[in-house]
Amino acid sequence: MEKSPGPALAMLLLGEIPPGLHVLDALAKEAEVVVLQAGTIHCGRYLILFGGEVGPVERSWRRALDLSGSHVVDEVLLPHAEPRLAPAIGTGVIRWPAPGDTLGVLQATTPPALVRAVDAALKGALVDLVELRVGDGLGGKAIASLWGETHDVEAAIEIARASFEKTSAAGASTAVIPRADPAVREALGSGSRFFKEFRG
């Protein structure tokens, strides 16, 4: 997935696939936005990520919310999204190794809740985004790994927790692991999945 073409980023999680496709069609027709990624995730839900200039993204986001009604499970609109977010959603692993020795981990029950928290954490603290996974392989949940110096990671996790609390993101979980063992770095270097795809 290419980087978002503008500063704004929006994500919508629909509880069912047919209304998800209906909403995707409507938001794409509403304004000049770029659909960065769309498709099914675990639990039979439909996830849409789109971006572009602030005005068009806001118009498409409002249109999507008006149309989807009770089918929306969660959503987030970031008028000025942290630039590392969109590429991370598409590729999973962003940067490794990164300076520092402390790991911060966030988990949310929905991808939009995690994206909102990670955006705030990256803007508010000097940390690197190591991994960002949404939906698949996680039962519809989402996780992110942050890395840096201990005080920076602690600050980032506190910011993320505040985001979870502000939006009532039930079931969110965080951890800070100072002086992470090399085994942790090695595990994260190839992604957090237990079963890795074999490449011969």
C-alpha positions as MATLAB code, in Angstrom:
seq = 'MEKSPGPALAMLLLGEIPPGLHVLDALAKEAEVVVLQAGTIHCGRYLILFGGEVGPVERSWRRALDLSGSHVVDEVLLPHAEPRLAPAIGTGVIRWPAPGDTLGVLQATTPPALVRAVDAALKGALVDLVELRVGDGLGGKAIASLWGETHDVEAAIEIARASFEKTSAAGASTAVIPRADPAVREALGSGSRFFKEFRG';
ca = [
       0.000    0.000    0.000;
       1.311    3.448   -0.898;
       1.547    6.318    1.520;
      -1.629    8.348    2.040;
      -1.846   11.036   -0.681;
      -2.754   13.725    1.832;
      -2.552   14.518    5.514;
      -5.931   13.039    6.439;
      -6.620    9.398    7.215;
      -9.882    7.674    8.135;
     -10.802    4.132    9.100;
     -14.230    2.544    9.455;
     -15.061   -0.882   10.826;
     -18.421   -2.306    9.754;
     -20.012   -5.223   11.552;
     -21.112   -6.987    8.373;
     -19.690   -7.301    4.881;
     -22.661   -6.266    2.640;
     -23.111   -2.855    4.337;
     -19.335   -2.501    4.305;
     -19.236   -2.708    0.524;
     -22.208   -0.340    0.280;
     -20.408    2.201    2.467;
     -17.175    1.787    0.498;
     -19.005    2.610   -2.725;
     -20.675    5.658   -1.214;
     -17.581    7.192    0.357;
     -15.552    6.680   -2.817;
     -18.239    8.491   -4.844;
     -18.718   11.298   -2.309;
     -15.357   13.037   -2.671;
     -11.902   12.719   -4.167;
     -10.281   10.332   -1.699;
      -7.909    7.386   -2.106;
      -9.050    4.040   -0.740;
      -5.784    2.729    0.664;
      -7.106   -0.629    1.782;
     -10.494   -2.324    2.169;
     -11.579   -5.856    2.879;
     -12.768   -8.453    5.320;
     -11.160   -9.157    8.669;
     -11.880  -11.751   11.322;
     -15.339  -12.136   12.812;
     -16.980  -11.338    9.457;
     -16.321   -7.607    9.645;
     -15.369   -5.152    6.884;
     -12.537   -2.646    7.359;
     -11.989    0.443    5.200;
      -8.948    2.742    5.248;
      -8.880    5.862    3.082;
      -6.969    9.105    2.913;
      -6.405   12.347    1.057;
      -6.832   16.051    1.619;
      -8.663   17.042    4.791;
     -11.874   18.404    3.236;
     -12.626   15.469    0.919;
     -11.766   12.882    3.578;
     -14.059   14.574    6.090;
     -16.909   14.663    3.554;
     -16.520   10.995    2.680;
     -16.224   10.056    6.346;
     -19.455   11.912    7.206;
     -21.238   10.304    4.265;
     -20.056    6.863    5.377;
     -21.273    7.411    8.938;
     -24.663    8.718    7.763;
     -25.165    5.712    5.523;
     -23.840    2.969    7.785;
     -25.852    3.786   10.913;
     -25.842    0.935   13.427;
     -23.509   -1.171   11.253;
     -20.499    0.906   12.375;
     -18.552   -0.946   15.063;
     -15.842    1.707   15.389;
     -14.329    4.551   13.373;
     -11.594    7.141   13.462;
     -10.905   10.324   11.502;
      -7.405   11.827   11.720;
      -7.289   15.151    9.828;
      -3.500   15.257   10.201;
      -2.445   11.644   10.685;
       1.047   10.705   11.806;
       2.861    9.903    8.514;
       4.083    6.484    9.698;
       0.566    5.127   10.195;
      -0.683    4.414    6.661;
       2.472    2.582    5.496;
       2.496    0.570    8.733;
      -1.034   -0.690    8.194;
      -0.067   -1.908    4.755;
       3.276   -3.538    5.546;
       3.055   -4.489    9.238;
       6.733   -4.085   10.152;
       8.114   -0.580    9.667;
      11.581   -0.255   11.159;
      13.955   -2.622   12.907;
      16.308   -2.379   14.656;
      15.611    1.001   16.234;
      17.642    2.800   18.937;
      16.747    2.193   22.564;
      16.145   -0.872   24.718;
      12.487   -0.663   25.754;
       9.390   -2.156   24.181;
       5.877   -0.779   24.483;
       2.950   -2.914   23.363;
      -0.663   -1.888   22.791;
      -3.674   -4.047   22.027;
      -7.210   -2.896   21.247;
     -10.413   -4.733   20.458;
     -10.849   -2.788   17.200;
      -8.385   -1.450   14.595;
      -9.758    2.136   14.718;
      -9.218    2.298   18.494;
      -5.618    1.197   18.062;
      -4.929    3.551   15.146;
      -6.270    6.468   17.198;
      -4.057    5.566   20.187;
      -0.925    4.936   18.112;
      -1.380    8.232   16.264;
      -1.476   10.082   19.594;
       1.479    8.132   21.008;
       3.713    8.742   17.985;
       2.898   12.450   17.973;
       3.456   12.840   21.713;
       6.644   10.872   22.364;
       9.967   10.114   20.674;
       9.438    6.440   19.836;
       9.654    4.223   16.776;
       6.750    2.220   15.409;
       8.063   -1.316   14.974;
       4.903   -3.226   14.107;
       1.218   -2.512   13.525;
      -1.257   -5.346   12.894;
      -4.982   -4.971   12.378;
      -7.724   -7.559   12.297;
      -6.498  -10.739   10.653;
      -4.825  -13.367   12.784;
      -6.008  -11.583   15.920;
      -9.699  -12.390   16.058;
     -10.484   -8.879   14.837;
      -8.259   -7.186   17.416;
      -5.246   -4.967   16.664;
      -1.763   -4.648   18.165;
       1.178   -2.278   17.875;
       4.768   -2.355   19.114;
       6.714    0.801   19.967;
      10.427    0.976   20.711;
      12.790    3.538   22.234;
      14.346    4.761   25.450;
      12.448    3.774   28.599;
      11.145    7.232   29.502;
       9.972    7.863   25.938;
       8.177    4.529   25.677;
       6.532    5.055   29.077;
       5.301    8.459   27.914;
       3.967    6.991   24.660;
       2.085    4.235   26.474;
       0.535    6.731   28.890;
      -0.680    8.791   25.935;
      -2.125    5.661   24.341;
      -3.880    4.686   27.574;
      -5.430    8.145   27.782;
      -6.706    7.718   24.222;
      -8.264    4.365   25.115;
      -9.929    5.830   28.212;
     -11.189    8.921   26.384;
     -12.951    6.828   23.754;
     -14.075    4.077   26.153;
     -12.085    1.437   24.278;
     -13.069   -1.548   26.411;
     -10.645   -4.452   26.530;
      -7.559   -2.405   25.622;
      -4.268   -3.594   27.070;
      -0.748   -2.149   27.293;
       2.684   -3.121   28.604;
       6.123   -1.537   28.945;
       9.164   -3.859   28.925;
      12.395   -2.038   29.897;
      15.726   -3.557   28.849;
      13.970   -6.054   26.613;
      15.817   -9.329   26.189;
      17.446   -9.986   22.788;
      14.897  -12.780   22.304;
      12.183  -10.115   22.195;
      14.055   -8.139   19.542;
      14.574  -11.299   17.512;
      10.896  -12.251   17.784;
       9.718   -8.815   16.690;
      12.260   -8.635   13.874;
      10.158  -11.008   11.790;
       6.759   -9.935   13.111;
       4.740  -11.097   16.088;
       2.923  -14.026   14.442;
       3.645  -17.393   16.049;
       3.446  -19.254   12.721;
       5.635  -17.574   10.117;
       5.170  -18.088    6.383;
       7.942  -20.323    5.073;
       9.854  -18.877    2.162;
      12.003  -21.494    0.416;
];
